[in-house]
Amino acid sequence: MAAFDPVADRTALQASLARPDTRLVVCLCAAWCGTCREYREAFDALAARRPHLCFVWVDIETHADWLGDFDIENFPTLLVQDANSAPDTAQFFGPLLPTIGILERMLDGATLGTGAVQAPELRPYLSAV
């Protein structure tokens, strides 16, 4: 399965987020960005290989209000957040080289933090779209 679109896949996304142990993996990109368009295929393929995680593709121009005071200046920007992370924190939030292997290694736990990185709180928006 490809990454969720927060509008088109609303029902399935809400069901995924309702699971108490859902790790959220969000790619924040822009439709006009060529790097993002190229990265999307690999991100979708990774989502298909890891169906136990909740992968979401968010266009920052369509959903800019979800980001609050956070500015996304580099693409792709990724957010990785465990279900038990405190609001406004994540294991990872920031730009990432557009090489899917880097994200794969992060998700395997090799380079993720403990959940103390400041990040936008996207779960309420993704659950209510």
N, C-alpha and C positions, 0 to 999 in steps of 0.2 A: 504494500500500500504506500502511496506517495504521502508526502507531508500534507497535513491538513491546511486547507484554506479556511481562515476564520469565519468567512461568510458562507461560502458554498458548502462547507462540510460541518456546519454548525452543530447538528444533532450528534454526529459521530464524535466530534471534538468534545462536546459537553460530556458524553458518556465516558470518554477516555479520561478527562480531568476529574470525573466523579470517583474514580478508583482512588483509594486512600494512599497508594504507594506510587502514584504516577510521577515520573521524572519528566519535566518539561524541557524540550530542546527547541528554541525559537531562533529562526534566522530572520533578522531585520534587514530588509533590502529595499530597493526601489526598482520599479518596473523599467525605468529608463536606463538602468545600469547594466552594461554589457557583461561585466564580471559576475553580477548577480544572476543574470540569465544563464551563463555558462555553469555556475555553481549549482543552480537549481536541480539540474539532472542528477548530479552526484548526491545532493542532499536528499532528494526523493528516493534514490536507490538505497541510501543508508537507512532511511526510514522504513523501507520495505524489509530490510534485513534485520531490523530491530523493532518489531511490532509491539514489544512490551514498553517502549518509550513513546512519549507523545511529541512528535515532530510537528512544528507549525511554521508556515511561511507567512510573514507579515510584511506587507508593503507599507513602509513608513510614511509615505505621502497620503495613502488612503486612511491610515490609522494614526496619524501624528498625535492626536489627542491622547492616545494611550500611553505616550512616553513621558508625559509630565514635563519636568525640567531637563530631561536627558536629551542631548543632541546626538544624533547619529551622523557622524562625518565620514566614516570609513566603512567600506563594504567588502565582504559581508561582516556584519556585527552579529555575534551569537550570544544568547542567554541560555544558560543551563541552570535549572532550578529543581531541587528535590521537592517532593510534596511536603516535607516537614521543615522546609526553609522558612525562616521568619519573613514576614512581609517586607518588601523593599530590599531583600538580599538575594543573592544567588551564589552558586558555586563558581560560576564564571559569567562575566558580562564584559564584552569588549570586542574589538575587531579581531578577525582571525584570517590568516592567509587562506586564500581560496583553494586549499588542498584538502580534500575530504579525509585523508589519512590522519591529519592533525586532529580533527574533531573526533574521529574514531578512537584514537589513543586517549584523548581527554575523557571520553565516555567510558573507556575501560578503567578509568580511575587513576591513570598514571600521573596526570597533571591537574586534576581538579582540586580546588580549595575546599574549605570546610563549610562554606555557605555564608561567609561574612562580607562578601563583596556587595557594595551598594548597586542596586539595579532597579529598573522600573518594575512595578507590580502589575504584571500582565494577566494573571489568572482571573481576576474579576471580570476583565473585559472579554477574555476568551470564553468564559463560562456564560456570559450574558449576551453575546453577539446576536 
